Amino acid sequence: MRTFRLVMKTLLAVFFIGAGINHFRDPEFYLRIMPPYLPWPMFLQYLAGFIEFVLGILLLIPRYTRLAAWGLIVLLIAVYPANIHMAVNRHLYPDVPIWFHWIRLPFQFVLIAWAWWFTREDENRTIDLRNR
């Protein structure tokens, strides 16, 4: 179980590190997703990318894993309105397949659950510490 947990944590971290980098590589995509009622869209999309990148890195550092996981949960909840905006206004994104919009909404909850798993103490680590 410990190896599986490490692999899953690494995959989640790589996902967010990659997503964070992508905010800087393709800012126009993220600007188009930004709901029009939010101020400073360029700043917010770069901030989101920076936070995704940093939290992805911190997830890999055992001392900061729990903090990073909670940060990712907050971030995923914070950006959910942009996902809803994108799905409801899919006509603004003709180059994005319709199925992507509707898969993305429930997938956000999968990511939240995945991150939440790392807010909990590693059961094997707890047992190991108690046996010492």
C-alpha positions as a Python dict, from the first residue, in 0.01 Angstrom:
ca = {
    (1, 'M'): (0, 0, 0),
    (2, 'R'): (287, 236, 74),
    (3, 'T'): (423, 206, -282),
    (4, 'F'): (78, 260, -433),
    (5, 'R'): (26, 570, -217),
    (6, 'L'): (366, 709, -322),
    (7, 'V'): (290, 648, -690),
    (8, 'M'): (-50, 816, -658),
    (9, 'K'): (100, 1112, -476),
    (10, 'T'): (367, 1148, -743),
    (11, 'L'): (106, 1132, -1021),
    (12, 'L'): (-105, 1399, -851),
    (13, 'A'): (201, 1617, -801),
    (14, 'V'): (311, 1578, -1164),
    (15, 'F'): (-43, 1662, -1279),
    (16, 'F'): (-44, 1989, -1085),
    (17, 'I'): (315, 2080, -1166),
    (18, 'G'): (234, 2030, -1534),
    (19, 'A'): (-91, 2225, -1507),
    (20, 'G'): (93, 2506, -1331),
    (21, 'I'): (358, 2523, -1601),
    (22, 'N'): (87, 2520, -1867),
    (23, 'H'): (-59, 2842, -1723),
    (24, 'F'): (264, 3011, -1829),
    (25, 'R'): (302, 2826, -2160),
    (26, 'D'): (-57, 2886, -2279),
    (27, 'P'): (-204, 3175, -2079),
    (28, 'E'): (-461, 3254, -2349),
    (29, 'F'): (-640, 2923, -2290),
    (30, 'Y'): (-682, 2998, -1920),
    (31, 'L'): (-783, 3359, -1985),
    (32, 'R'): (-1068, 3235, -2203),
    (33, 'I'): (-1191, 3014, -1918),
    (34, 'M'): (-1188, 3299, -1666),
    (35, 'P'): (-1542, 3412, -1578),
    (36, 'P'): (-1594, 3774, -1688),
    (37, 'Y'): (-1699, 3888, -1340),
    (38, 'L'): (-1352, 3825, -1194),
    (39, 'P'): (-1112, 4119, -1182),
    (40, 'W'): (-751, 4104, -1304),
    (41, 'P'): (-788, 3791, -1518),
    (42, 'M'): (-423, 3779, -1631),
    (43, 'F'): (-296, 3811, -1275),
    (44, 'L'): (-540, 3547, -1148),
    (45, 'Q'): (-451, 3293, -1413),
    (46, 'Y'): (-78, 3337, -1348),
    (47, 'L'): (-143, 3319, -973),
    (48, 'A'): (-340, 2996, -1016),
    (49, 'G'): (-57, 2850, -1225),
    (50, 'F'): (203, 2950, -969),
    (51, 'I'): (-1, 2803, -684),
    (52, 'E'): (-61, 2477, -875),
    (53, 'F'): (311, 2447, -945),
    (54, 'V'): (420, 2522, -588),
    (55, 'L'): (161, 2295, -428),
    (56, 'G'): (256, 2016, -668),
    (57, 'I'): (619, 2047, -558),
    (58, 'L'): (526, 2069, -189),
    (59, 'L'): (312, 1758, -220),
    (60, 'L'): (632, 1562, -289),
    (61, 'I'): (804, 1688, 27),
    (62, 'P'): (682, 1468, 317),
    (63, 'R'): (696, 1751, 569),
    (64, 'Y'): (459, 1962, 354),
    (65, 'T'): (239, 1693, 197),
    (66, 'R'): (-64, 1753, 420),
    (67, 'L'): (-45, 2130, 385),
    (68, 'A'): (-9, 2101, 7),
    (69, 'A'): (-303, 1860, -14),
    (70, 'W'): (-526, 2101, 179),
    (71, 'G'): (-404, 2383, -46),
    (72, 'L'): (-495, 2183, -356),
    (73, 'I'): (-843, 2117, -218),
    (74, 'V'): (-896, 2490, -158),
    (75, 'L'): (-762, 2570, -504),
    (76, 'L'): (-984, 2310, -672),
    (77, 'I'): (-1290, 2452, -498),
    (78, 'A'): (-1186, 2808, -587),
    (79, 'V'): (-1151, 2735, -959),
    (80, 'Y'): (-1470, 2528, -985),
    (81, 'P'): (-1680, 2831, -1088),
    (82, 'A'): (-1451, 2872, -1391),
    (83, 'N'): (-1522, 2510, -1487),
    (84, 'I'): (-1896, 2571, -1453),
    (85, 'H'): (-1863, 2891, -1659),
    (86, 'M'): (-1683, 2697, -1929),
    (87, 'A'): (-1945, 2418, -1937),
    (88, 'V'): (-2244, 2654, -1938),
    (89, 'N'): (-2088, 2878, -2203),
    (90, 'R'): (-1945, 2606, -2422),
    (91, 'H'): (-2025, 2814, -2731),
    (92, 'L'): (-1730, 3034, -2627),
    (93, 'Y'): (-1500, 2731, -2664),
    (94, 'P'): (-1585, 2576, -3002),
    (95, 'D'): (-1243, 2413, -3022),
    (96, 'V'): (-1303, 2214, -2701),
    (97, 'P'): (-1517, 1898, -2741),
    (98, 'I'): (-1850, 1906, -2557),
    (99, 'W'): (-1772, 1585, -2366),
    (100, 'F'): (-1467, 1758, -2212),
    (101, 'H'): (-1688, 2019, -2047),
    (102, 'W'): (-1912, 1763, -1880),
    (103, 'I'): (-1639, 1520, -1777),
    (104, 'R'): (-1435, 1800, -1626),
    (105, 'L'): (-1703, 1895, -1372),
    (106, 'P'): (-1724, 1559, -1187),
    (107, 'F'): (-1352, 1499, -1239),
    (108, 'Q'): (-1289, 1801, -1016),
    (109, 'F'): (-1442, 1602, -728),
    (110, 'V'): (-1216, 1308, -809),
    (111, 'L'): (-917, 1542, -781),
    (112, 'I'): (-1049, 1679, -451),
    (113, 'A'): (-1088, 1326, -312),
    (114, 'W'): (-745, 1233, -442),
    (115, 'A'): (-587, 1534, -269),
    (116, 'W'): (-789, 1467, 48),
    (117, 'W'): (-629, 1123, 71),
    (118, 'F'): (-298, 1299, 141),
    (119, 'T'): (-443, 1519, 417),
    (120, 'R'): (-456, 1205, 626),
    (121, 'E'): (-160, 1049, 800),
    (122, 'D'): (-1, 760, 613),
    (123, 'E'): (-136, 456, 799),
    (124, 'N'): (187, 258, 751),
    (125, 'R'): (395, 549, 880),
    (126, 'T'): (175, 584, 1187),
    (127, 'I'): (209, 213, 1264),
    (128, 'D'): (586, 228, 1212),
    (129, 'L'): (619, 523, 1451),
    (130, 'R'): (410, 355, 1719),
    (131, 'N'): (622, 38, 1706),
    (132, 'R'): (946, 224, 1778),
}
